[in-house]
Amino acid sequence: MSYFCADCAQGSCRRHDAEHAPKNCPSFGGETDFYAGYEGEEREIARVSAIVESSGYGRLTRIEEIMDFCKRMGYRKLGFAFCMGLHNEAKVAARIFRENGFDVVSVGCKVGSADKTGIGVKEEEKQHGGFEAMCNPVWQAKLLNGEKTDFNIILGLCVGHDTLFIRHTQAPMTVLAVKDRVTGHNPLAAVYLADGFYKKLHTFSKDHGYEE
């Protein structure tokens, strides 16, 4: 059975309203023990997350919420995995965390200074040609794992690079900001304008040759 929560107009899960829930609602009629899997650290993360959400709702910025969460969880040593294109933002963010009592370890995405050709990128596929250091999220994760960070924070890693970092990090993690050069790193801007200025989103696959 497939689930379509994004298209649901009922919101029965918010009200625990099984009577009016869609037939394929994953909240009712199937799995019953939704607390399963929430033991130990998972339970504490879920509990603290709920408290941070309610206590700072509409009042705290994302970076403040992260600090609040880390304080409540007792995380002191934080790892920053950041894009070198956002080096200044990472510098400011790291300073803010340090000013608030955190120990910050940071690793930029170009660590290793290895050329992109080593992972199969052709010269004509590079941005400029010649030596281009590959983004190295696996090594970002390995180095932070070696530092035994309590908690890791992604700042601006590219699509796919963030995937690899998330796969290889050992510490729990969150995202401070995602990469979107076109919208000033605010990807929801395109969603909000999907029926206006960014209506081209609806025909992306066709326009870029992904549909025959």
Backbone as numpy.savetxt, mean C-alpha at the origin, in Angstrom:
# Nx Ny Nz CAx CAy CAz Cx Cy Cz
-18.91 -19.57 -6.15 -19.76 -18.37 -6.15 -18.88 -17.12 -6.15
-19.20 -16.20 -7.03 -18.45 -14.95 -7.10 -19.08 -13.89 -6.21
-18.27 -12.96 -5.78 -18.74 -11.89 -4.90 -18.62 -10.54 -5.61
-19.58 -9.66 -5.35 -19.63 -8.37 -6.04 -19.91 -7.24 -5.05
-19.14 -7.21 -3.98 -19.37 -6.20 -2.93 -19.28 -4.77 -3.48
-18.42 -4.54 -4.45 -18.27 -3.19 -5.00 -19.54 -2.71 -5.68
-20.37 -3.64 -6.14 -21.61 -3.27 -6.84 -22.85 -3.36 -5.95
-22.66 -3.72 -4.69 -23.79 -3.89 -3.78 -24.35 -2.55 -3.32
-25.69 -2.44 -3.39 -26.34 -1.20 -2.96 -27.00 -1.35 -1.59
-26.92 -2.54 -1.00 -27.62 -2.80 0.26 -26.80 -2.41 1.49
-25.54 -2.76 1.49 -24.72 -2.50 2.66 -25.19 -3.26 3.88
-25.71 -4.46 3.67 -26.26 -5.25 4.76 -25.22 -5.62 5.81
-23.97 -5.74 5.38 -22.91 -6.11 6.33 -22.70 -5.04 7.39
-22.92 -3.78 7.02 -22.76 -2.69 7.98 -23.80 -2.76 9.09
-25.00 -3.25 8.75 -26.12 -3.25 9.70 -26.43 -4.64 10.24
-25.67 -5.64 9.83 -25.94 -7.04 10.17 -27.38 -7.39 9.80
-27.72 -7.08 8.56 -29.09 -7.24 8.06 -29.14 -8.39 7.05
-29.24 -9.60 7.56 -29.24 -10.77 6.69 -30.50 -10.84 5.83
-31.59 -10.29 6.33 -32.88 -10.38 5.62 -32.82 -9.71 4.25
-32.16 -8.58 4.15 -32.12 -7.84 2.89 -30.79 -7.99 2.15
-29.95 -8.88 2.59 -28.65 -9.07 1.95 -28.81 -9.78 0.61
-27.98 -9.48 -0.38 -28.01 -10.21 -1.66 -27.74 -11.70 -1.42
-28.21 -12.53 -2.33 -28.08 -13.98 -2.16 -26.62 -14.42 -2.07
-25.74 -13.74 -2.77 -24.34 -14.14 -2.76 -23.51 -13.30 -1.78
-24.16 -12.68 -0.80 -23.44 -11.86 0.18 -22.51 -12.74 1.01
-21.20 -12.45 1.03 -20.27 -13.30 1.78 -20.41 -13.18 3.29
-21.24 -12.23 3.76 -21.41 -12.06 5.21 -22.43 -13.01 5.80
-23.30 -13.56 4.95 -24.39 -14.38 5.47 -24.56 -15.66 4.63
-24.92 -16.74 5.29 -25.25 -17.97 4.60 -24.10 -18.91 4.32
-22.88 -18.49 4.65 -21.75 -19.36 4.41 -20.87 -19.46 5.64
-19.70 -18.89 5.56 -18.78 -18.87 6.69 -19.45 -18.21 7.88
-19.24 -18.76 9.07 -19.89 -18.21 10.26 -18.91 -17.66 11.28
-17.72 -18.25 11.37 -16.75 -17.80 12.37 -15.79 -16.79 11.75
-16.25 -15.54 11.68 -15.42 -14.50 11.07 -14.30 -14.03 12.00
-14.28 -14.51 13.22 -13.19 -14.19 14.13 -12.02 -15.16 13.96
-12.25 -16.21 13.18 -11.18 -17.19 12.95 -10.01 -16.50 12.24
-8.83 -16.78 12.69 -7.65 -16.16 12.10 -7.19 -14.92 12.84
-8.03 -14.44 13.75 -7.65 -13.26 14.53 -7.18 -13.69 15.92
-5.99 -14.27 15.94 -5.36 -14.63 17.20 -4.00 -13.96 17.29
-3.53 -13.77 18.50 -2.19 -13.23 18.70 -2.04 -11.84 18.10
-0.99 -11.67 17.29 -0.69 -10.36 16.72 -1.80 -9.88 15.79
-2.39 -10.81 15.02 -3.48 -10.42 14.11 -4.64 -9.79 14.87
-4.98 -10.38 16.00 -6.07 -9.85 16.82 -5.73 -8.46 17.34
-4.49 -8.30 17.79 -4.08 -7.00 18.35 -4.03 -5.93 17.26
-3.52 -6.28 16.09 -3.50 -5.33 14.97 -4.91 -4.90 14.61
-5.83 -5.87 14.54 -7.22 -5.56 14.21 -7.86 -4.67 15.27
-7.60 -4.98 16.53 -8.18 -4.20 17.63 -7.67 -2.77 17.63
-6.34 -2.63 17.53 -5.74 -1.29 17.54 -6.15 -0.50 16.31
-6.25 -1.16 15.16 -6.66 -0.47 13.93 -8.06 0.13 14.09
-8.96 -0.62 14.72 -10.32 -0.13 14.93 -10.33 1.09 15.86
-9.47 1.05 16.86 -9.38 2.18 17.80 -8.80 3.41 17.13
-7.75 3.21 16.33 -7.13 4.34 15.60 -8.14 4.95 14.64
-8.91 4.10 13.96 -9.92 4.59 13.02 -10.94 5.48 13.72
-11.48 5.00 14.83 -12.55 5.73 15.50 -12.03 6.97 16.22
-10.84 6.88 16.82 -10.34 8.01 17.60 -9.87 9.17 16.73
-9.43 8.86 15.50 -8.92 9.94 14.64 -9.76 10.19 13.42
-10.98 9.65 13.39 -11.82 9.70 12.19 -12.08 11.15 11.74
-11.67 11.46 10.51 -11.90 12.79 9.95 -11.06 13.88 10.60
-10.09 13.47 11.43 -9.30 14.46 12.16 -7.80 14.28 11.95
-7.35 13.02 11.90 -5.93 12.74 11.74 -5.60 12.45 10.28
-4.46 12.97 9.82 -3.97 12.65 8.49 -3.41 11.22 8.47
-3.11 10.73 7.30 -2.59 9.37 7.17 -1.31 9.19 7.98
-0.40 10.15 7.89 0.87 10.00 8.60 0.65 10.04 10.11
-0.32 10.81 10.57 -0.65 10.84 12.00 -1.27 9.52 12.45
-2.12 8.95 11.60 -2.72 7.67 11.93 -1.67 6.57 12.03
-0.68 6.61 11.13 0.40 5.61 11.19 1.17 5.75 12.49
1.48 6.98 12.88 2.21 7.18 14.13 1.37 6.74 15.33
0.09 7.06 15.31 -0.81 6.64 16.38 -0.86 5.12 16.48
-1.00 4.47 15.33 -1.05 3.01 15.28 0.23 2.41 15.84
1.38 2.92 15.39 2.66 2.38 15.83 2.88 2.59 17.33
2.47 3.74 17.84 2.60 4.02 19.27 1.76 3.02 20.07
0.53 2.81 19.65 -0.36 1.89 20.37 0.10 0.44 20.28
0.74 0.09 19.16 1.23 -1.27 18.97 2.59 -1.49 19.63
3.25 -0.42 20.03 4.57 -0.56 20.62 5.67 -0.74 19.60
5.40 -0.37 18.33 6.42 -0.44 17.30 7.33 0.78 17.41
8.61 0.55 17.56 9.55 1.66 17.70 10.49 1.78 16.50
10.97 0.64 15.99 11.92 0.67 14.87 11.16 0.49 13.57
11.15 1.55 12.76 10.38 1.57 11.53 11.28 1.52 10.30
10.85 0.78 9.29 11.58 0.72 8.04 10.86 1.49 6.95
11.57 2.35 6.25 11.01 3.10 5.12 11.53 2.49 3.83
10.63 2.00 2.98 10.99 1.55 1.64 10.42 2.59 0.68
11.29 3.42 0.11 10.79 4.55 -0.66 11.36 4.59 -2.07
10.63 5.29 -2.93 11.08 5.54 -4.30 12.05 6.71 -4.30
13.15 6.59 -5.03 14.12 7.67 -5.09 13.55 8.92 -5.74
12.47 8.75 -6.51 11.80 9.91 -7.09 11.08 10.74 -6.04
10.87 10.15 -4.87 10.25 10.86 -3.75 11.24 10.97 -2.58
12.50 11.18 -2.93 13.55 11.24 -1.92 13.31 12.36 -0.91
12.91 13.52 -1.40 12.68 14.65 -0.48 11.50 14.36 0.45
10.43 13.79 -0.11 9.28 13.44 0.72 9.66 12.42 1.79
10.50 11.45 1.41 10.96 10.44 2.37 11.80 11.08 3.46
12.63 12.04 3.08 13.48 12.72 4.06 12.64 13.46 5.09
11.62 14.18 4.60 10.74 14.92 5.51 9.94 13.97 6.40
9.40 12.91 5.79 8.59 11.95 6.56 9.44 11.26 7.62
10.65 10.85 7.25 11.54 10.20 8.22 11.85 11.13 9.38
12.06 12.39 9.08 12.34 13.36 10.15 11.15 13.50 11.08
9.94 13.52 10.51 8.73 13.63 11.33 8.62 12.44 12.28
8.88 11.25 11.77 8.80 10.07 12.63 9.87 10.10 13.71
11.08 10.52 13.35 12.15 10.59 14.35 11.82 11.63 15.43
11.25 12.75 15.02 10.89 13.79 15.98 9.83 13.30 16.97
9.13 12.24 16.59 8.09 11.68 17.45 8.53 10.41 18.16
9.85 10.21 18.22 10.40 9.14 19.05 10.65 7.81 18.38
10.51 7.75 17.06 10.73 6.49 16.35 12.16 6.40 15.83
12.66 5.18 15.75 13.94 4.88 15.12 13.65 4.50 13.68
14.14 5.27 12.71 13.80 5.05 11.31 15.00 4.54 10.52
14.79 3.42 9.83 15.77 2.87 8.89 15.17 3.02 7.50
15.91 3.59 6.56 15.34 3.84 5.24 16.22 3.25 4.14
15.56 2.67 3.14 16.27 2.09 1.99 15.59 2.55 0.71
16.35 3.20 -0.17 15.82 3.68 -1.43 15.70 2.57 -2.46
14.87 2.80 -3.48 14.52 1.74 -4.43 15.67 1.36 -5.36
16.68 2.20 -5.52 17.77 1.90 -6.44 18.94 1.17 -5.77
18.72 0.66 -4.56 19.77 -0.02 -3.81 20.39 -1.13 -4.66
21.72 -1.21 -4.63 22.44 -2.20 -5.42 23.00 -1.65 -6.71
22.37 -0.57 -7.21 22.84 0.08 -8.44 23.06 -0.93 -9.57
22.09 -1.83 -9.74 22.19 -2.87 -10.77 21.42 -2.43 -12.02
22.02 -2.63 -13.17 21.38 -2.20 -14.42 20.14 -3.03 -14.74
19.16 -2.40 -15.35 17.89 -3.04 -15.68 18.03 -4.21 -16.65
19.11 -4.21 -17.43 19.29 -5.29 -18.39 19.43 -6.64 -17.67
19.86 -6.63 -16.42 20.04 -7.85 -15.65 18.74 -8.58 -15.35
17.60 -7.89 -15.48 16.31 -8.54 -15.27 15.54 -8.66 -16.59
16.26 -8.49 -17.70 15.64 -8.73 -19.00 15.07 -7.52 -19.70
15.32 -6.32 -19.17 14.85 -5.10 -19.83 15.79 -4.78 -21.00
15.23 -4.61 -22.19 16.03 -4.30 -23.37 16.39 -2.81 -23.38
17.45 -2.48 -24.09 17.90 -1.09 -24.16 16.79 -0.17 -24.67
16.04 -0.65 -25.68 14.98 0.18 -26.25 13.77 0.30 -25.32
13.74 -0.50 -24.28 12.65 -0.44 -23.31 12.96 0.45 -22.12
14.18 0.97 -22.06 14.57 1.86 -20.97 14.01 3.26 -21.21
14.00 4.06 -20.17 13.51 5.43 -20.30 14.46 6.29 -21.11
15.76 6.14 -20.86 16.73 7.02 -21.50 17.82 6.28 -22.28
18.04 5.02 -21.96 19.12 4.28 -22.59 20.40 4.40 -21.79
21.34 3.51 -22.05 22.56 3.49 -21.26 22.27 2.88 -19.89
23.17 3.14 -18.94 22.97 2.56 -17.61 21.74 3.16 -16.94
20.85 2.29 -16.49 19.69 2.69 -15.69 19.55 1.71 -14.54
19.68 2.21 -13.33 19.57 1.34 -12.16 18.14 0.83 -12.03
18.02 -0.48 -11.83 16.70 -1.06 -11.63 16.17 -0.73 -10.25
14.86 -0.65 -10.12 14.25 -0.58 -8.81 14.40 -1.96 -8.18
14.74 -2.01 -6.91 15.14 -3.26 -6.29 14.36 -3.52 -5.01
13.04 -3.73 -5.11 12.21 -3.90 -3.91 12.52 -5.15 -3.11
13.02 -6.20 -3.78 13.37 -7.43 -3.05 14.51 -7.14 -2.08
15.49 -6.36 -2.54 16.61 -6.03 -1.65 16.21 -5.00 -0.61
15.28 -4.12 -0.95 14.76 -3.21 0.08 14.18 -4.02 1.23
13.40 -5.03 0.89 12.80 -5.89 1.92 13.86 -6.68 2.67
14.83 -7.24 1.95 15.87 -8.05 2.60 16.68 -7.21 3.58
17.02 -5.99 3.20 17.81 -5.14 4.08 17.02 -4.74 5.33
15.75 -4.44 5.15 14.92 -4.09 6.31 14.66 -5.32 7.18
14.53 -6.48 6.54 14.41 -7.71 7.32 15.65 -7.91 8.18
16.81 -7.64 7.60 18.06 -7.77 8.33 18.18 -6.80 9.50
17.53 -5.66 9.36 17.52 -4.66 10.43 16.51 -5.01 11.52
15.71 -6.04 11.27 14.69 -6.49 12.22 13.77 -5.34 12.65
13.24 -4.65 11.64 12.31 -3.56 11.92 11.02 -4.11 12.51
10.38 -3.30 13.35 9.10 -3.68 13.93 7.96 -3.53 12.93
8.12 -2.55 12.03 7.02 -2.19 11.14 7.64 -1.47 9.95
7.13 -1.75 8.74 7.66 -1.13 7.53 6.61 -0.25 6.86
7.10 0.79 6.19 6.23 1.77 5.54 6.69 1.96 4.10
5.76 1.78 3.16 6.05 2.03 1.75 5.73 3.49 1.43
6.65 4.12 0.72 6.43 5.49 0.28 6.75 5.60 -1.21
5.71 5.53 -2.03 5.84 5.83 -3.45 6.46 4.77 -4.32
6.50 3.51 -3.90 7.02 2.48 -4.81 6.08 2.30 -5.99
6.65 2.00 -7.14 5.87 1.84 -8.36 4.98 0.60 -8.28
3.96 0.57 -9.14 3.12 -0.62 -9.26 4.00 -1.81 -9.64
3.84 -2.90 -8.95 4.65 -4.09 -9.20 5.86 -4.15 -8.28
6.57 -3.04 -8.16 7.67 -2.99 -7.20 7.12 -3.08 -5.79
6.01 -2.41 -5.55 5.38 -2.53 -4.23 4.91 -3.96 -4.00
4.45 -4.63 -5.05 4.02 -6.03 -4.94 5.16 -6.90 -4.43
6.34 -6.71 -5.01 7.49 -7.52 -4.62 7.95 -7.20 -3.20
7.90 -5.94 -2.83 8.29 -5.59 -1.46 7.34 -6.24 -0.46
6.05 -6.14 -0.72 5.05 -6.73 0.17 5.25 -8.24 0.28
5.60 -8.88 -0.83 5.80 -10.33 -0.82 6.99 -10.72 0.03
8.03 -9.90 0.07 9.28 -10.30 0.72 9.50 -9.69 2.10
8.72 -8.71 2.48 8.92 -8.14 3.82 8.46 -9.11 4.89
9.20 -9.16 5.98 8.85 -10.03 7.09 8.05 -9.30 8.17
8.29 -8.01 8.32 7.58 -7.22 9.32 6.22 -6.80 8.78
5.24 -6.58 9.65 3.97 -6.01 9.18 4.24 -4.65 8.55
3.35 -4.19 7.69 3.64 -2.97 6.93 2.36 -2.23 6.58
2.55 -1.00 6.14 1.46 -0.20 5.60 2.00 0.69 4.50
1.12 1.46 3.88 1.49 2.36 2.79 1.20 3.79 3.20
2.21 4.65 3.14 2.00 6.07 3.39 1.49 6.75 2.13
2.08 6.42 0.99 1.65 7.02 -0.28 2.01 6.09 -1.42
1.20 6.13 -2.49 1.47 5.32 -3.67 1.92 6.21 -4.82
2.55 5.59 -5.80 3.09 6.34 -6.94 2.00 6.62 -7.97
1.83 7.88 -8.32 0.99 8.29 -9.46 1.48 9.66 -9.90
2.46 9.65 -10.79 3.10 10.90 -11.20 2.12 11.87 -11.86
1.13 11.33 -12.56 0.21 12.18 -13.32 -0.70 13.00 -12.42
-1.13 12.40 -11.30 -2.09 13.09 -10.42 -1.45 13.62 -9.14
-0.13 13.75 -9.12 0.51 14.22 -7.90 0.39 13.20 -6.79
0.45 11.91 -7.16 0.37 10.79 -6.22 -0.97 10.75 -5.49
-2.01 11.07 -6.23 -3.38 10.99 -5.72 -4.20 10.19 -6.72
-4.05 8.86 -6.75 -4.69 8.05 -7.79 -6.21 8.11 -7.80
-6.82 8.45 -6.69 -8.29 8.53 -6.68 -8.80 9.72 -7.48
-7.93 10.67 -7.80 -8.36 11.80 -8.63 -8.90 11.29 -9.96
-8.24 10.27 -10.53 -8.70 9.71 -11.79 -10.04 8.99 -11.63
-10.23 8.37 -10.48 -11.50 7.69 -10.21 -12.63 8.70 -10.08
-12.37 9.78 -9.35 -13.39 10.82 -9.17 -13.78 11.48 -10.49
-12.83 11.50 -11.44 -13.07 12.14 -12.73 -13.27 11.13 -13.86
-13.61 9.88 -13.49 -13.72 8.81 -14.48 -14.83 9.03 -15.48
-15.83 9.80 -15.13 -16.91 10.09 -16.07 -16.80 11.51 -16.64
-15.63 12.11 -16.43 -15.38 13.45 -16.94 -14.05 13.50 -17.66
-13.09 14.21 -17.08 -11.79 14.42 -17.71 -11.06 13.12 -17.98
-11.22 12.13 -17.08 -10.52 10.86 -17.25 -11.43 9.76 -17.78
-12.39 10.11 -18.60 -13.30 9.10 -19.16 -12.56 8.10 -20.04
-11.33 8.43 -20.43 -10.53 7.50 -21.22 -10.23 6.22 -20.45
-10.40 6.23 -19.14 -10.18 5.02 -18.34 -11.07 3.88 -18.79
-12.27 4.22 -19.23 -13.25 3.19 -19.60 -12.84 2.42 -20.86
-11.96 2.99 -21.67 -11.54 2.33 -22.91 -10.03 2.06 -22.92
-9.43 1.99 -21.72 -7.98 1.81 -21.62 -7.50 0.57 -22.38
-8.15 -0.58 -22.15 -7.71 -1.83 -22.77 -7.75 -1.74 -24.29
-8.81 -1.18 -24.81 -8.95 -1.04 -26.26 -7.93 -0.04 -26.81
-7.78 1.09 -26.16 -6.89 2.14 -26.64 -5.44 1.72 -26.63
-5.07 0.79 -25.74 -3.68 0.37 -25.62 -3.42 -1.00 -26.24
-4.37 -1.50 -27.02 -4.15 -2.72 -27.77 -4.26 -4.01 -26.98
-4.92 -3.98 -25.84 -5.09 -5.20 -25.04 -6.33 -5.98 -25.46
-7.11 -5.40 -26.33 -8.29 -6.09 -26.86 -8.14 -6.21 -28.36
-8.45 -7.36 -28.90 -8.34 -7.56 -30.36 -9.59 -7.03 -31.05
